[in-house]
Amino acid sequence: MTQPAYQHVICDPDLCTGCRLCEYVCSANKHGVFDPNLARIRVVRIEPVTMTAISCRMCADAPCVIACPRDALSRAPETGVILVDDTKCDGCGWCVEACDFGAIVLNPASKTAEICDLCADQEDGPQCVIYCPKEALSLSTPEVLRQKARRDVVKRLFEELLTP
């Protein structure tokens, strides 16, 4: 049986300016303060000058859930969002280590894991996507990303064939 393809926030590095507004919006939405250290999305630099944002990819196999020794992480079946039970999480960091994307952070105050939940508490969806001034952030699924990658490869091949 195939795993469902859950949506997650993706970033187009060709559009991302690294302004970090997504981090500020996220921290304000989740913690009521403008502090990028409390954001559940991270802007990172990929040398030399490319910027991109990283958040939970809602992996089908969810290694973070498997790695948690306290069963503090679970998946919401309808959305695929990884949920953290703050009453069980002791901040051991095993989920952070298990995440291939570096998308889980430990809250410095509460010492509990924090993962993007696609702003489940907001009717209009992820606030980072809404407020990104360059529209670099969007919601997608792994299958849509694979299709886009295949189209890009074919496009590049045609460009190379047509270039004298």
OpenMM code with the backbone's topology and positions (N, CA, C; nanometers):
from openmm import Vec3, app, unit

residues = "MET THR GLN PRO ALA TYR GLN HIS VAL ILE CYS ASP PRO ASP LEU CYS THR GLY CYS ARG LEU CYS GLU TYR VAL CYS SER ALA ASN LYS HIS GLY VAL PHE ASP PRO ASN LEU ALA ARG ILE ARG VAL VAL ARG ILE GLU PRO VAL THR MET THR ALA ILE SER CYS ARG MET CYS ALA ASP ALA PRO CYS VAL ILE ALA CYS PRO ARG ASP ALA LEU SER ARG ALA PRO GLU THR GLY VAL ILE LEU VAL ASP ASP THR LYS CYS ASP GLY CYS GLY TRP CYS VAL GLU ALA CYS ASP PHE GLY ALA ILE VAL LEU ASN PRO ALA SER LYS THR ALA GLU ILE CYS ASP LEU CYS ALA ASP GLN GLU ASP GLY PRO GLN CYS VAL ILE TYR CYS PRO LYS GLU ALA LEU SER LEU SER THR PRO GLU VAL LEU ARG GLN LYS ALA ARG ARG ASP VAL VAL LYS ARG LEU PHE GLU GLU LEU LEU THR PRO".split()
positions = [
    Vec3(0.0840, -0.1182, 0.0000),
    Vec3(0.0000, 0.0000, 0.0000),
    Vec3(0.0884, 0.1244, 0.0000),
    Vec3(0.0601, 0.2189, -0.0892),
    Vec3(0.1400, 0.3397, -0.0964),
    Vec3(0.0985, 0.4373, 0.0122),
    Vec3(0.1959, 0.5141, 0.0570),
    Vec3(0.1708, 0.6151, 0.1592),
    Vec3(0.1020, 0.7355, 0.0951),
    Vec3(0.0115, 0.8014, 0.1673),
    Vec3(-0.0492, 0.9232, 0.1122),
    Vec3(0.0563, 1.0329, 0.0989),
    Vec3(0.0383, 1.1182, -0.0004),
    Vec3(0.1311, 1.2287, -0.0225),
    Vec3(0.0794, 1.3506, 0.0520),
    Vec3(0.1423, 1.3824, 0.1628),
    Vec3(0.0997, 1.4955, 0.2441),
    Vec3(0.1619, 1.6246, 0.1937),
    Vec3(0.0869, 1.7327, 0.2060),
    Vec3(0.1390, 1.8633, 0.1676),
    Vec3(0.2408, 1.9124, 0.2688),
    Vec3(0.3327, 1.9912, 0.2194),
    Vec3(0.4295, 2.0589, 0.3054),
    Vec3(0.4722, 2.1887, 0.2371),
    Vec3(0.5356, 2.2761, 0.3130),
    Vec3(0.5814, 2.4040, 0.2599),
    Vec3(0.7126, 2.3812, 0.1851),
    Vec3(0.7182, 2.4337, 0.0638),
    Vec3(0.8423, 2.4281, -0.0124),
    Vec3(0.8847, 2.5707, -0.0473),
    Vec3(1.0117, 2.5844, -0.0779),
    Vec3(1.0671, 2.7153, -0.1117),
    Vec3(1.1335, 2.7085, -0.2484),
    Vec3(1.1066, 2.8074, -0.3313),
    Vec3(1.1744, 2.8202, -0.4596),
    Vec3(1.2966, 2.9085, -0.4369),
    Vec3(1.4169, 2.8504, -0.4368),
    Vec3(1.5359, 2.9302, -0.4079),
    Vec3(1.5634, 3.0381, -0.5119),
    Vec3(1.5050, 3.0240, -0.6304),
    Vec3(1.5212, 3.1290, -0.7317),
    Vec3(1.4432, 3.2547, -0.6950),
    Vec3(1.3425, 3.2399, -0.6094),
    Vec3(1.2601, 3.3546, -0.5689),
    Vec3(1.2939, 3.4053, -0.4288),
    Vec3(1.3485, 3.3183, -0.3445),
    Vec3(1.3767, 3.3550, -0.2051),
    Vec3(1.4905, 3.4569, -0.1979),
    Vec3(1.4649, 3.5668, -0.1267),
    Vec3(1.5666, 3.6713, -0.1092),
    Vec3(1.6397, 3.6581, 0.0244),
    Vec3(1.5920, 3.5690, 0.1097),
    Vec3(1.6523, 3.5543, 0.2419),
    Vec3(1.6078, 3.6613, 0.3392),
    Vec3(1.4936, 3.7243, 0.3151),
    Vec3(1.4470, 3.8338, 0.4008),
    Vec3(1.4086, 3.7867, 0.5410),
    Vec3(1.3790, 3.6585, 0.5563),
    Vec3(1.3454, 3.5947, 0.6831),
    Vec3(1.2084, 3.6357, 0.7380),
    Vec3(1.1267, 3.6986, 0.6550),
    Vec3(0.9931, 3.7351, 0.7004),
    Vec3(0.9146, 3.6104, 0.7413),
    Vec3(0.9372, 3.4988, 0.6725),
    Vec3(0.8680, 3.3740, 0.7077),
    Vec3(0.8991, 3.3336, 0.8515),
    Vec3(1.0239, 3.3513, 0.8942),
    Vec3(1.0620, 3.3182, 1.0317),
    Vec3(0.9924, 3.4101, 1.1318),
    Vec3(0.9876, 3.5380, 1.0994),
    Vec3(0.9235, 3.6339, 1.1890),
    Vec3(0.7734, 3.6088, 1.1994),
    Vec3(0.7094, 3.5835, 1.0866),
    Vec3(0.5653, 3.5566, 1.0859),
    Vec3(0.5358, 3.4289, 1.1641),
    Vec3(0.6172, 3.3267, 1.1447),
    Vec3(0.5968, 3.1999, 1.2147),
    Vec3(0.6098, 3.2180, 1.3655),
    Vec3(0.7155, 3.2835, 1.4082),
    Vec3(0.7346, 3.3007, 1.5529),
    Vec3(0.6247, 3.3875, 1.6140),
    Vec3(0.5797, 3.4886, 1.5400),
    Vec3(0.4712, 3.5731, 1.5906),
    Vec3(0.3418, 3.4920, 1.6015),
    Vec3(0.3159, 3.4089, 1.5029),
    Vec3(0.1944, 3.3273, 1.5032),
    Vec3(0.1974, 3.2226, 1.6151),
    Vec3(0.3103, 3.1594, 1.6355),
    Vec3(0.3182, 3.0492, 1.7323),
    Vec3(0.3521, 3.0941, 1.8743),
    Vec3(0.4258, 3.2064, 1.8880),
    Vec3(0.4721, 3.2464, 2.0207),
    Vec3(0.4387, 3.3907, 2.0583),
    Vec3(0.3820, 3.4660, 1.9642),
    Vec3(0.3435, 3.6034, 1.9949),
    Vec3(0.4591, 3.7016, 1.9995),
    Vec3(0.5762, 3.6602, 1.9512),
    Vec3(0.6922, 3.7494, 1.9472),
    Vec3(0.7635, 3.7341, 1.8128),
    Vec3(0.8295, 3.8403, 1.7694),
    Vec3(0.9073, 3.8356, 1.6463),
    Vec3(1.0482, 3.7904, 1.6804),
    Vec3(1.0685, 3.6599, 1.6842),
    Vec3(1.1987, 3.6022, 1.7182),
    Vec3(1.2253, 3.4825, 1.6281),
    Vec3(1.3115, 3.4980, 1.5272),
    Vec3(1.3356, 3.3880, 1.4339),
    Vec3(1.3885, 3.2610, 1.5012),
    Vec3(1.4450, 3.2720, 1.6196),
    Vec3(1.4914, 3.1533, 1.6914),
    Vec3(1.3757, 3.0640, 1.7355),
    Vec3(1.2552, 3.1192, 1.7382),
    Vec3(1.1371, 3.0430, 1.7783),
    Vec3(1.0534, 2.9971, 1.6591),
    Vec3(1.1034, 3.0209, 1.5377),
    Vec3(1.0288, 2.9847, 1.4167),
    Vec3(1.0385, 2.8357, 1.3877),
    Vec3(0.9359, 2.7843, 1.3234),
    Vec3(0.9327, 2.6440, 1.2823),
    Vec3(0.9701, 2.6291, 1.1351),
    Vec3(1.0203, 2.7368, 1.0779),
    Vec3(1.0758, 2.7377, 0.9434),
    Vec3(1.2092, 2.8095, 0.9549),
    Vec3(1.3064, 2.7678, 0.8791),
    Vec3(1.4405, 2.8262, 0.8866),
    Vec3(1.4878, 2.8673, 0.7484),
    Vec3(1.5424, 2.9881, 0.7397),
    Vec3(1.6047, 3.0327, 0.6157),
    Vec3(1.7525, 2.9975, 0.6259),
    Vec3(1.8021, 2.9309, 0.5237),
    Vec3(1.9430, 2.8913, 0.5220),
    Vec3(2.0083, 2.9379, 0.3923),
    Vec3(2.1364, 2.9612, 0.4020),
    Vec3(2.2146, 3.0016, 0.2850),
    Vec3(2.2804, 2.8779, 0.2267),
    Vec3(2.2634, 2.8628, 0.0957),
    Vec3(2.3333, 2.7581, 0.0225),
    Vec3(2.4348, 2.8313, -0.0637),
    Vec3(2.5597, 2.8121, -0.0349),
    Vec3(2.6648, 2.8901, -0.1012),
    Vec3(2.6557, 2.8808, -0.2516),
    Vec3(2.6949, 2.9868, -0.3214),
    Vec3(2.7506, 3.1094, -0.2672),
    Vec3(2.6451, 3.2103, -0.2212),
    Vec3(2.5346, 3.2240, -0.2933),
    Vec3(2.4388, 3.3272, -0.2538),
    Vec3(2.2934, 3.2815, -0.2560),
    Vec3(2.2699, 3.1560, -0.2718),
    Vec3(2.1329, 3.1052, -0.2782),
    Vec3(2.0749, 3.0924, -0.1386),
    Vec3(1.9513, 3.1388, -0.1236),
    Vec3(1.8801, 3.1268, 0.0032),
    Vec3(1.7603, 3.0341, -0.0174),
    Vec3(1.7251, 2.9603, 0.0867),
    Vec3(1.6059, 2.8770, 0.0820),
    Vec3(1.5519, 2.8603, 0.2226),
    Vec3(1.4270, 2.8233, 0.2323),
    Vec3(1.3639, 2.8017, 0.3628),
    Vec3(1.3399, 2.6521, 0.3812),
    Vec3(1.3571, 2.6067, 0.5046),
    Vec3(1.3413, 2.4653, 0.5370),
    Vec3(1.2345, 2.4510, 0.6449),
    Vec3(1.1424, 2.3601, 0.6206),
    Vec3(1.0425, 2.3251, 0.7216),
    Vec3(1.0110, 2.1770, 0.7060),
    Vec3(0.9279, 2.1254, 0.7936),
    Vec3(0.8957, 1.9826, 0.7944),
    Vec3(0.8406, 1.9378, 0.6595),
    Vec3(0.8933, 1.8259, 0.6086),
    Vec3(0.8490, 1.7713, 0.4804),
    Vec3(0.7396, 1.6663, 0.4956),
    Vec3(0.6942, 1.6438, 0.6167),
    Vec3(0.5877, 1.5456, 0.6426),
    Vec3(0.6227, 1.4111, 0.5781),
    Vec3(0.7459, 1.3664, 0.6002),
    Vec3(0.7963, 1.2431, 0.5386),
    Vec3(0.6992, 1.1271, 0.5572),
    Vec3(0.6853, 1.0462, 0.4542),
    Vec3(0.5943, 0.9313, 0.4603),
    Vec3(0.6371, 0.8348, 0.5704),
    Vec3(0.7685, 0.8126, 0.5836),
    Vec3(0.8163, 0.7178, 0.6853),
    Vec3(0.8416, 0.7842, 0.8207),
    Vec3(0.8385, 0.9161, 0.8261),
    Vec3(0.8514, 0.9950, 0.9495),
    Vec3(0.9567, 0.9404, 1.0463),
    Vec3(1.0855, 0.9498, 1.0107),
    Vec3(1.1896, 0.8991, 1.1003),
    Vec3(1.1908, 0.9673, 1.2368),
    Vec3(1.1420, 1.0899, 1.2444),
    Vec3(1.1365, 1.1605, 1.3728),
    Vec3(1.0398, 1.0911, 1.4684),
    Vec3(0.9267, 1.0460, 1.4160),
    Vec3(0.8273, 0.9764, 1.4987),
    Vec3(0.8857, 0.8446, 1.5486),
    Vec3(0.9522, 0.7732, 1.4594),
    Vec3(1.0126, 0.6443, 1.4942),
    Vec3(1.1218, 0.6621, 1.5991),
    Vec3(1.1994, 0.7699, 1.5885),
    Vec3(1.3141, 0.7907, 1.6775),
    Vec3(1.2759, 0.8335, 1.8187),
    Vec3(1.1570, 0.8872, 1.8369),
    Vec3(1.1194, 0.9417, 1.9678),
    Vec3(1.1002, 0.8296, 2.0708),
    Vec3(1.1843, 0.8277, 2.1745),
    Vec3(1.1731, 0.7222, 2.2746),
    Vec3(1.0559, 0.7420, 2.3715),
    Vec3(0.9924, 0.8571, 2.3697),
    Vec3(0.8822, 0.8869, 2.4619),
    Vec3(0.7452, 0.8822, 2.3943),
    Vec3(0.7429, 0.8470, 2.2641),
    Vec3(0.6179, 0.8486, 2.1869),
    Vec3(0.5494, 0.9844, 2.1936),
    Vec3(0.6307, 1.0899, 2.1916),
    Vec3(0.5766, 1.2252, 2.1991),
    Vec3(0.5365, 1.2787, 2.0619),
    Vec3(0.5818, 1.2128, 1.9554),
    Vec3(0.5489, 1.2566, 1.8207),
    Vec3(0.4510, 1.1588, 1.7577),
    Vec3(0.3562, 1.2146, 1.6839),
    Vec3(0.2582, 1.1323, 1.6123),
    Vec3(0.2177, 1.2074, 1.4860),
    Vec3(0.1452, 1.1387, 1.3990),
    Vec3(0.1000, 1.2005, 1.2750),
    Vec3(-0.0517, 1.2190, 1.2797),
    Vec3(-0.0959, 1.3381, 1.2423),
    Vec3(-0.2394, 1.3624, 1.2274),
    Vec3(-0.2822, 1.2911, 1.0990),
    Vec3(-0.3690, 1.1916, 1.1080),
    Vec3(-0.4009, 1.1105, 0.9899),
    Vec3(-0.4638, 1.1875, 0.8740),
    Vec3(-0.5402, 1.2900, 0.9029),
    Vec3(-0.6078, 1.3624, 0.7952),
    Vec3(-0.5174, 1.4590, 0.7204),
    Vec3(-0.4170, 1.5166, 0.7870),
    Vec3(-0.3298, 1.6153, 0.7226),
    Vec3(-0.1867, 1.5678, 0.7060),
    Vec3(-0.1464, 1.4681, 0.7835),
    Vec3(-0.0083, 1.4208, 0.7783),
    Vec3(0.0868, 1.5032, 0.8626),
    Vec3(0.0366, 1.6077, 0.9269),
    Vec3(0.1197, 1.6939, 1.0110),
    Vec3(0.1743, 1.6122, 1.1280),
    Vec3(0.3014, 1.6337, 1.1578),
    Vec3(0.3639, 1.5683, 1.2719),
    Vec3(0.3320, 1.6524, 1.3959),
    Vec3(0.2702, 1.5889, 1.4931),
    Vec3(0.2282, 1.6570, 1.6157),
    Vec3(0.3229, 1.6231, 1.7298),
    Vec3(0.3458, 1.7196, 1.8167),
    Vec3(0.4298, 1.6998, 1.9345),
    Vec3(0.3434, 1.7107, 2.0588),
    Vec3(0.3469, 1.6083, 2.1415),
    Vec3(0.2765, 1.6103, 2.2694),
    Vec3(0.3744, 1.6663, 2.3726),
    Vec3(0.3559, 1.7938, 2.4071),
    Vec3(0.4476, 1.8620, 2.4998),
    Vec3(0.4523, 1.7961, 2.6373),
    Vec3(0.3484, 1.7220, 2.6732),
    Vec3(0.3488, 1.6556, 2.8039),
    Vec3(0.4387, 1.5324, 2.8050),
    Vec3(0.4694, 1.4795, 2.6875),
    Vec3(0.5570, 1.3624, 2.6781),
    Vec3(0.6994, 1.3972, 2.6361),
    Vec3(0.7151, 1.5056, 2.5599),
    Vec3(0.8470, 1.5428, 2.5068),
    Vec3(0.9369, 1.5924, 2.6188),
    Vec3(1.0555, 1.5316, 2.6289),
    Vec3(1.1512, 1.5742, 2.7308),
    Vec3(1.2712, 1.6477, 2.6707),
    Vec3(1.2657, 1.6774, 2.5410),
    Vec3(1.3723, 1.7532, 2.4770),
    Vec3(1.4992, 1.6751, 2.4533),
    Vec3(1.4900, 1.5431, 2.4442),
    Vec3(1.6102, 1.4605, 2.4262),
    Vec3(1.6808, 1.4887, 2.2942),
    Vec3(1.6061, 1.5332, 2.1924),
    Vec3(1.6660, 1.5700, 2.0649),
    Vec3(1.6824, 1.4566, 1.9652),
    Vec3(1.6341, 1.3387, 1.9967),
    Vec3(1.6472, 1.2270, 1.9031),
    Vec3(1.5726, 1.2557, 1.7732),
    Vec3(1.4593, 1.3224, 1.7829),
    Vec3(1.3838, 1.3567, 1.6623),
    Vec3(1.4620, 1.4551, 1.5758),
    Vec3(1.5310, 1.5479, 1.6402),
    Vec3(1.6128, 1.6456, 1.5680),
    Vec3(1.7208, 1.5729, 1.4886),
    Vec3(1.7864, 1.4775, 1.5531),
    Vec3(1.8908, 1.3990, 1.4867),
    Vec3(1.8354, 1.3144, 1.3733),
    Vec3(1.7135, 1.2627, 1.3896),
    Vec3(1.6544, 1.1732, 1.2901),
    Vec3(1.6054, 1.2469, 1.1653),
    Vec3(1.5785, 1.3754, 1.1769),
    Vec3(1.5229, 1.4519, 1.0648),
    Vec3(1.6295, 1.4772, 0.9588),
    Vec3(1.6069, 1.4238, 0.8387),
    Vec3(1.7019, 1.4403, 0.7282),
    Vec3(1.7080, 1.5826, 0.6752),
    Vec3(1.6084, 1.6643, 0.7091),
    Vec3(1.6003, 1.7985, 0.6529),
    Vec3(1.6383, 1.9083, 0.7520),
    Vec3(1.6662, 1.8726, 0.8767),
    Vec3(1.6990, 1.9750, 0.9764),
    Vec3(1.5805, 2.0637, 1.0075),
    Vec3(1.4603, 2.0066, 1.0009),
    Vec3(1.3392, 2.0869, 1.0137),
    Vec3(1.2810, 2.0908, 1.1542),
    Vec3(1.3395, 2.0170, 1.2477),
    Vec3(1.2870, 2.0157, 1.3848),
    Vec3(1.3808, 2.0967, 1.4726),
    Vec3(1.3217, 2.1814, 1.5550),
    Vec3(1.4014, 2.2622, 1.6467),
    Vec3(1.3558, 2.2357, 1.7898),
    Vec3(1.4476, 2.2539, 1.8828),
    Vec3(1.4115, 2.2462, 2.0245),
    Vec3(1.3893, 2.3870, 2.0738),
    Vec3(1.2738, 2.4123, 2.1308),
    Vec3(1.2427, 2.5435, 2.1853),
    Vec3(1.3374, 2.5689, 2.3019),
    Vec3(1.4129, 2.6800, 2.2990),
    Vec3(1.5102, 2.7048, 2.4048),
    Vec3(1.4482, 2.7263, 2.5431),
    Vec3(1.3248, 2.7719, 2.5473),
    Vec3(1.2594, 2.7965, 2.6774),
    Vec3(1.1935, 2.6706, 2.7318),
    Vec3(1.1116, 2.6065, 2.6500),
    Vec3(1.0357, 2.4901, 2.6983),
    Vec3(1.1135, 2.3601, 2.6885),
    Vec3(1.2212, 2.3613, 2.6107),
    Vec3(1.3030, 2.2406, 2.5884),
    Vec3(1.2208, 2.1276, 2.5268),
    Vec3(1.1260, 2.1626, 2.4411),
    Vec3(1.0469, 2.0620, 2.3703),
    Vec3(1.0636, 2.0826, 2.2199),
    Vec3(1.0407, 1.9757, 2.1459),
    Vec3(1.0523, 1.9815, 2.0005),
    Vec3(0.9402, 2.0656, 1.9414),
    Vec3(0.9739, 2.1376, 1.8344),
    Vec3(0.8743, 2.2137, 1.7609),
    Vec3(0.8900, 2.1833, 1.6129),
    Vec3(0.7772, 2.1545, 1.5497),
    Vec3(0.7742, 2.1140, 1.4098),
    Vec3(0.6634, 2.1921, 1.3405),
    Vec3(0.6857, 2.2306, 1.2167),
    Vec3(0.5828, 2.2999, 1.1395),
    Vec3(0.4547, 2.2176, 1.1376),
    Vec3(0.3441, 2.2808, 1.1714),
    Vec3(0.2136, 2.2138, 1.1673),
    Vec3(0.1229, 2.2769, 1.0618),
    Vec3(0.1850, 2.3458, 0.9658),
    Vec3(0.1123, 2.4132, 0.8577),
    Vec3(0.0097, 2.5113, 0.9120),
    Vec3(0.0414, 2.5705, 1.0277),
    Vec3(-0.0476, 2.6667, 1.0930),
    Vec3(-0.1882, 2.6103, 1.1050),
    Vec3(-0.1956, 2.4919, 1.1631),
    Vec3(-0.3238, 2.4215, 1.1786),
    Vec3(-0.4274, 2.5052, 1.2527),
    Vec3(-0.3799, 2.6005, 1.3325),
    Vec3(-0.4719, 2.6851, 1.4075),
    Vec3(-0.5227, 2.8048, 1.3264),
    Vec3(-0.4799, 2.8171, 1.2023),
    Vec3(-0.5197, 2.9290, 1.1172),
    Vec3(-0.6072, 2.8784, 1.0028),
    Vec3(-0.7216, 2.9384, 0.9836),
    Vec3(-0.8124, 2.8952, 0.8769),
    Vec3(-0.7534, 2.9124, 0.7378),
    Vec3(-0.6706, 3.0146, 0.7206),
    Vec3(-0.6178, 3.0429, 0.5873),
    Vec3(-0.4855, 2.9735, 0.5580),
    Vec3(-0.4414, 2.8825, 0.6450),
    Vec3(-0.3226, 2.8020, 0.6173),
    Vec3(-0.1930, 2.8627, 0.6658),
    Vec3(-0.0818, 2.8089, 0.6161),
    Vec3(0.0510, 2.8524, 0.6620),
    Vec3(0.0740, 3.0022, 0.6410),
    Vec3(0.1001, 3.0703, 0.7488),
    Vec3(0.1191, 3.2146, 0.7441),
    Vec3(0.2453, 3.2534, 0.6673),
    Vec3(0.3473, 3.1691, 0.6721),
    Vec3(0.4706, 3.1994, 0.5987),
    Vec3(0.4430, 3.2055, 0.4483),
    Vec3(0.3588, 3.1159, 0.3993),
    Vec3(0.3234, 3.1140, 0.2570),
    Vec3(0.2458, 3.2408, 0.2218),
    Vec3(0.1532, 3.2793, 0.3078),
    Vec3(0.0686, 3.3961, 0.2821),
    Vec3(0.1501, 3.5254, 0.2798),
    Vec3(0.2439, 3.5391, 0.3720),
    Vec3(0.3159, 3.6654, 0.3862),
    Vec3(0.4482, 3.6741, 0.3108),
    Vec3(0.4912, 3.5694, 0.2454),
    Vec3(0.6172, 3.5755, 0.1699),
    Vec3(0.6045, 3.6802, 0.0595),
    Vec3(0.6852, 3.7863, 0.0649),
    Vec3(0.6675, 3.8961, -0.0304),
    Vec3(0.7033, 3.8601, -0.1750),
    Vec3(0.7837, 3.7585, -0.1942),
    Vec3(0.8242, 3.7174, -0.3292),
    Vec3(0.7525, 3.5909, -0.3759),
    Vec3(0.6582, 3.5428, -0.2949),
    Vec3(0.5843, 3.4199, -0.3259),
    Vec3(0.6777, 3.3024, -0.3517),
    Vec3(0.7865, 3.2980, -0.2751),
    Vec3(0.8831, 3.1885, -0.2871),
    Vec3(0.8344, 3.0632, -0.2160),
    Vec3(0.7422, 3.0793, -0.1224),
    Vec3(0.6910, 2.9652, -0.0464),
    Vec3(0.5552, 2.9222, -0.1013),
    Vec3(0.5346, 2.7917, -0.1026),
    Vec3(0.4061, 2.7372, -0.1467),
    Vec3(0.3859, 2.6008, -0.0822),
    Vec3(0.2656, 2.5477, -0.0964),
    Vec3(0.2363, 2.4132, -0.0495),
    Vec3(0.2488, 2.3179, -0.1668),
    Vec3(0.3082, 2.2021, -0.1426),
    Vec3(0.3219, 2.1035, -0.2483),
    Vec3(0.3265, 1.9643, -0.1872),
    Vec3(0.3319, 1.8646, -0.2730),
    Vec3(0.3470, 1.7258, -0.2298),
    Vec3(0.4713, 1.6681, -0.2968),
    Vec3(0.5245, 1.5588, -0.2440),
    Vec3(0.6428, 1.4975, -0.3077),
    Vec3(0.6183, 1.4610, -0.4546),
    Vec3(0.4995, 1.4134, -0.4870),
    Vec3(0.4711, 1.3744, -0.6260),
    Vec3(0.4758, 1.4949, -0.7193),
    Vec3(0.4202, 1.6060, -0.6771),
    Vec3(0.4242, 1.7274, -0.7595),
    Vec3(0.5686, 1.7722, -0.7796),
    Vec3(0.6501, 1.7633, -0.6755),
    Vec3(0.7909, 1.8012, -0.6872),
    Vec3(0.8649, 1.7095, -0.7833),
    Vec3(0.8361, 1.5786, -0.7790),
    Vec3(0.8997, 1.4840, -0.8719),
    Vec3(0.8605, 1.5160, -1.0164),
    Vec3(0.7338, 1.5469, -1.0389),
    Vec3(0.6889, 1.5811, -1.1741),
    Vec3(0.7579, 1.7066, -1.2243),
    Vec3(0.7704, 1.8057, -1.1372),
    Vec3(0.8385, 1.9294, -1.1758),
    Vec3(0.9851, 1.9022, -1.2092),
    Vec3(1.0510, 1.8195, -1.1291),
    Vec3(1.1915, 1.7865, -1.1542),
    Vec3(1.2071, 1.7161, -1.2894),
    Vec3(1.1161, 1.6253, -1.3215),
    Vec3(1.1227, 1.5561, -1.4511),
    Vec3(1.1042, 1.6545, -1.5664),
    Vec3(1.0093, 1.7458, -1.5528),
    Vec3(0.9879, 1.8460, -1.6580),
    Vec3(1.1117, 1.9335, -1.6756),
    Vec3(1.1737, 1.9716, -1.5632),
    Vec3(1.2933, 2.0566, -1.5707),
    Vec3(1.4082, 1.9843, -1.6414),
    Vec3(1.4237, 1.8542, -1.6150),
    Vec3(1.5299, 1.7765, -1.6810),
    Vec3(1.5055, 1.7710, -1.8309),
    Vec3(1.3822, 1.7436, -1.8706),
    Vec3(1.3491, 1.7364, -2.0134),
    Vec3(1.3714, 1.8726, -2.0785),
    Vec3(1.3306, 1.9773, -2.0108),
    Vec3(1.3489, 2.1130, -2.0657),
    Vec3(1.4970, 2.1432, -2.0869),
    Vec3(1.5808, 2.1094, -1.9876),
    Vec3(1.7252, 2.1331, -2.0019),
    Vec3(1.7849, 2.0509, -2.1152),
    Vec3(1.7400, 1.9268, -2.1294),
    Vec3(1.7900, 1.8431, -2.2389),
    Vec3(1.7560, 1.9040, -2.3744),
    Vec3(1.6317, 1.9508, -2.3913),
    Vec3(1.5936, 2.0143, -2.5167),
    Vec3(1.6745, 2.1407, -2.5415),
    Vec3(1.6971, 2.2183, -2.4374),
    Vec3(1.7769, 2.3405, -2.4529),
    Vec3(1.9180, 2.3071, -2.4977),
    Vec3(1.9763, 2.2010, -2.4407),
    Vec3(2.1116, 2.1603, -2.4794),
    Vec3(2.1149, 2.1085, -2.6229),
    Vec3(2.0116, 2.0351, -2.6626),
    Vec3(2.0060, 1.9832, -2.7985),
    Vec3(1.9883, 2.0937, -2.9010),
    Vec3(1.9156, 2.1978, -2.8641),
    Vec3(1.8898, 2.3070, -2.9576),
    Vec3(1.9994, 2.4129, -2.9595),
    Vec3(2.0906, 2.4064, -2.8639),
    Vec3(2.2000, 2.5040, -2.8583),
    Vec3(2.3130, 2.4563, -2.9498),
    Vec3(2.3507, 2.5404, -3.0480),
    Vec3(2.4575, 2.4985, -3.1412),
    Vec3(2.5936, 2.4913, -3.0752),
] * unit.nanometer
topology = app.Topology()
chain = topology.addChain("A")
for resn in residues:
    res = topology.addResidue(resn, chain)
    for name in ("N", "CA", "C"):
        topology.addAtom(name, app.Element.getBySymbol(name[0]), res)
